[in-house]
């Protein structure tokens, strides 16, 4: 009788469980990177080439534009970021701000965000 109850419970749990998510599909859209750069910056050109070569979706913004810098400050405030923002290139990857040309840091943040954490703008 105990065996019969166990079998019926296991079949019940199998029929009511949610379908498994594919392992390669993130739970929400892949984060978009915001790349803050300047026209005179050689490292910014390298950062843009890195993103294009790795087929990483990004938006480029001019750090020297006062309106864009103000938007960056708002993002940093939402993220409780206390570091300096006057560095180019500067990446905003989900809830991470990465200063300077750091391809490993960008890829690490992307992987971590794909599966575990919301983007900074998901609460807007």
C-alpha positions, 0 to 999 in steps of 0.5 A: 500500500505504501508503494502504491501511494509513493507511485501515485505521488510520483506520477502526480508530481511528474504531471504537474511539474513545469517543463524544463527550460533549455540549458542554453536559453537565458531566462530573459533577453541577453543583456545589452552592453552600453559602451561609453567611449570618446573619439580620441580614445585608441582603447575605445576602438579596441573595445568596439572591435572586441564587441563586434568580433565576438558578436556582442550586442552593444550601444555606444555612447559618447562619455564627453557628451554632458547628457550622456554622462548625466545618464551614466551617473544615474545608472551608477547611482541605481547600481550603488557604484562608488567608483570613478566614471571619467574613464574610457572605455567604460562598459555597463554590463547588466548591473556591473560597471567595468572601467577600461578595456577589460575583455575578460571582465566583460565576458565574465559579467555577460555570462554571470548576467545571462543566467542569474541576475537582472539588468540595471534597467529591468526595474525601470 
